[in-house]
């Protein structure tokens, strides 16, 4: 029996098909690869939420105050407590009082290195207070979570204020920029607000941060994400206008 091998045309066709399949596979792999900054932000946000909930519900760390002048209490309760043999907090408006939340938060992180909670490391320009084992840099608010003012009659009034946690998801690596920096191509620093009652909020102007946290992992670049956010806001505004128009029409019909 005569043996028959592959012809050159058949080999070229086979190689061509394999090449197409490889290209498709590479594109599919790139598509499912997550946005590293988004993944790390979501992990950090989960860690932040866990720690805040642990602290706010721990009566040993933040016992209920008898002093009703402390607006919001909870994190505004800066009285001294002891945790694992270490003291946290102190007299009202003292440096120890302002550092209580920062130090207690850091005590719940898996740390690689830490700095003193003695001053605000605003926007991480001073390197942050903590770096976790995963390389995430944290800067915690140095605050008593309450502002006291006096009126014209000399009466004191307290008002609850939020503190901001700054997170750099890749430490010294990356672009080291926030989304509100016009020149930022890949934001790797993010801002999360913490209120004295334990509420966690994303600042109104941090749309990309909110998108990253609330949506599945994406490979879209910052321009594409901003375009999606712009379209979503336009749709929301249009839907609101339609609802308002319907409400006005119904009111007119009733009249």
Buried (B, 14 or more C-beta within 10 A) or exposed (E): EEEEEEEEEEEEEEEEEEEEEEEEEEEEEEEEEEBBBBEBBBBBBEBBEEBBEEBBEEEEBBEEBEEEEBBBBBBBBBBEBEBEEEEBBBEBEBEBBBBBBBBBBBBBBEEBEBBEBEEBBEBBEEBBBBBBEBBBBBBBBBBBBBEBEEEEEEEEEBEBBBBBBBBBBBBEEBBBBBBBEEEBEBBBBBBBBBBBBBEBEBBEEBBBBBBBBEEEEBEBEBEEBBEBBEEEEEEEEEEEEEEEEEEEEEEEEEE
